[in-house]
Amino acid sequence: MPYTDLLRVTVLLTGAEATALATITAIAANRDSDTRTLIVAAVWWFLALAIGFYLGRPSRAADALRDTLARAKTATALPPETPARISFGRLWPIAVTAIAAGALGVFFPGVAAIGAGYALLVSLTWHSREAAVLAIEQRDGVKFYVVPNSALRPIQLVRTPGLRTSRSHA
């Protein structure tokens, strides 16, 4: 599975988690007429939004990826697993936290509110990483692929030859 695809799926999944948990928060807090939870949630979501945009700046994305991309081993063959298995193997913790926070959020809206803010923060922090990897791939003429391993271990990548783009300086 291309690393850029995993990054894209991660951002979309955490964004969907934030949306679902925010919805659960709003419904559960409205059901209980709990305006305090809604006010605290709105403040937390605004902070998560600001922090996420700050941490997700393109210059920080390149810095965050530097070590991971530098550790990638060169290979001439792709990892044997299917993209779906690799995605599930790497992203299942996001689904577990979303389900747990959502289930608890029905009874305790604050739990869903905290989870929504955290998911929003992660989604916005990671939103520019795909573009950073694509820029490096185009510059160096390589492609990065995810090696199947546990989601509880650091991600491992392989670097394969790709197509280098020629830029016209005319």
C-alpha positions as CSV (number, residue, x, y, z in Angstrom):
1,M,0.0,0.0,0.0
2,P,1.4,3.4,-0.9
3,Y,2.3,5.4,2.2
4,T,0.4,8.4,0.7
5,D,-2.8,6.4,0.6
6,L,-2.4,5.3,4.2
7,L,-1.9,9.0,5.2
8,R,-5.0,10.0,3.2
9,V,-7.1,7.3,4.8
10,T,-5.9,8.2,8.3
11,V,-6.9,11.8,7.8
12,L,-10.3,10.9,6.4
13,L,-11.0,8.3,9.1
14,T,-10.0,10.6,12.0
15,G,-12.1,13.4,10.4
16,A,-15.1,11.0,10.2
17,E,-14.5,10.0,13.8
18,A,-14.5,13.7,14.9
19,T,-17.7,14.3,13.1
20,A,-19.5,11.2,14.5
21,L,-18.3,11.9,18.1
22,A,-19.3,15.6,17.8
23,T,-22.8,14.5,16.7
24,I,-23.1,12.0,19.6
25,T,-22.0,14.8,22.0
26,A,-24.6,17.2,20.6
27,I,-27.4,14.7,20.7
28,A,-26.6,13.3,24.1
29,A,-26.0,16.8,25.7
30,N,-29.2,18.1,24.1
31,R,-31.2,15.1,25.4
32,D,-29.9,15.9,29.0
33,S,-30.2,19.7,28.5
34,D,-26.5,19.9,29.4
35,T,-25.4,23.3,28.1
36,R,-22.2,23.2,30.2
37,T,-20.9,20.2,28.3
38,L,-21.7,21.8,25.0
39,I,-19.9,25.0,26.0
40,V,-16.8,23.1,27.2
41,A,-16.9,21.0,24.1
42,A,-17.1,24.0,21.8
43,V,-14.1,25.6,23.6
44,W,-12.1,22.3,23.4
45,W,-13.0,21.8,19.7
46,F,-11.9,25.4,18.9
47,L,-8.6,24.7,20.8
48,A,-8.1,21.4,19.0
49,L,-8.8,23.2,15.7
50,A,-6.2,25.9,16.4
51,I,-3.6,23.4,17.6
52,G,-4.2,21.0,14.7
53,F,-3.7,23.7,12.1
54,Y,-0.6,24.9,13.9
55,L,0.9,21.4,14.1
56,G,-0.2,20.5,10.6
57,R,1.7,23.3,8.9
58,P,3.6,22.0,5.8
59,S,7.0,22.8,7.3
60,R,6.2,20.7,10.4
61,A,4.9,17.9,8.2
62,A,8.2,17.5,6.5
63,D,10.0,17.5,9.8
64,A,7.7,14.9,11.3
65,L,8.2,12.6,8.4
66,R,12.0,13.0,8.0
67,D,13.0,10.1,10.2
68,T,10.3,7.7,9.0
69,L,11.2,8.3,5.4
70,A,15.0,8.1,6.1
71,R,14.6,4.7,7.7
72,A,12.8,3.2,4.6
73,K,14.7,0.3,3.1
74,T,15.2,0.1,-0.6
75,A,13.3,-2.7,-2.3
76,T,12.6,-3.9,-5.8
77,A,9.4,-5.7,-4.9
78,L,6.2,-4.5,-3.1
79,P,5.1,-5.9,0.3
80,P,3.0,-9.0,-0.2
81,E,-0.1,-7.9,1.7
82,T,-3.2,-6.3,0.2
83,P,-3.8,-2.6,0.8
84,A,-7.0,-3.4,2.7
85,R,-5.2,-5.7,5.1
86,I,-2.4,-3.2,5.7
87,S,-4.9,-0.4,6.2
88,F,-6.9,-2.4,8.7
89,G,-3.7,-3.6,10.5
90,R,-2.5,0.0,10.9
91,L,-5.8,1.8,11.5
92,W,-7.8,-0.5,13.8
93,P,-7.0,1.5,16.9
94,I,-8.8,4.5,15.4
95,A,-11.9,2.5,15.0
96,V,-11.7,1.0,18.5
97,T,-11.3,4.4,20.1
98,A,-14.2,5.8,18.0
99,I,-16.5,3.0,19.0
100,A,-15.5,3.2,22.7
101,A,-15.9,7.0,22.9
102,G,-19.1,6.8,21.0
103,A,-20.6,4.2,23.2
104,L,-19.6,6.0,26.4
105,G,-20.6,9.3,24.9
106,V,-24.2,8.2,24.7
107,F,-24.3,8.1,28.5
108,F,-21.5,10.6,29.2
109,P,-21.4,13.3,26.5
110,G,-18.1,14.7,27.8
111,V,-16.3,11.5,26.7
112,A,-17.5,11.9,23.1
113,A,-16.6,15.6,23.2
114,I,-13.1,14.9,24.3
115,G,-12.7,12.2,21.7
116,A,-14.1,14.4,18.9
117,G,-11.6,17.2,19.8
118,Y,-8.7,14.7,19.8
119,A,-9.8,13.2,16.5
120,L,-10.1,16.7,15.0
121,L,-6.6,17.6,16.3
122,V,-5.1,14.5,14.8
123,S,-6.8,14.9,11.4
124,L,-5.7,18.5,11.1
125,T,-2.2,17.7,12.3
126,W,-1.8,15.0,9.6
127,H,-3.6,16.7,6.8
128,S,-0.5,18.1,5.1
129,R,1.7,14.9,5.4
130,E,0.5,13.4,2.2
131,A,1.6,16.4,0.2
132,A,5.0,16.3,1.9
133,V,5.5,12.7,1.0
134,L,4.4,13.3,-2.6
135,A,6.8,16.1,-2.9
136,I,9.7,13.9,-1.8
137,E,8.6,11.1,-4.1
138,Q,8.5,13.4,-7.1
139,R,11.7,15.1,-6.3
140,D,13.7,11.8,-5.7
141,G,11.9,9.6,-8.2
142,V,10.9,7.0,-5.6
143,K,7.7,5.6,-4.1
144,F,7.2,4.7,-0.4
145,Y,5.1,1.7,0.5
146,V,4.0,0.5,4.0
147,V,5.4,-2.8,5.3
148,P,2.8,-4.8,7.1
149,N,3.3,-4.8,10.9
150,S,1.5,-4.2,14.1
151,A,-0.3,-0.9,14.6
152,L,1.4,-0.9,18.0
153,R,4.9,-0.7,16.5
154,P,6.4,2.2,14.5
155,I,5.5,2.3,10.9
156,Q,8.0,0.7,8.5
157,L,8.4,1.7,4.9
158,V,10.1,0.4,1.8
159,R,11.4,2.7,-1.0
160,T,11.0,1.5,-4.6
161,P,12.1,3.1,-7.8
162,G,9.5,5.5,-9.2
163,L,9.3,8.0,-12.0
164,R,11.3,11.1,-11.6
165,T,9.6,14.2,-12.9
166,S,11.7,16.4,-15.2
167,R,11.2,20.0,-14.7
168,S,11.6,22.5,-17.5
169,H,13.5,25.6,-16.5
170,A,12.6,27.5,-19.6
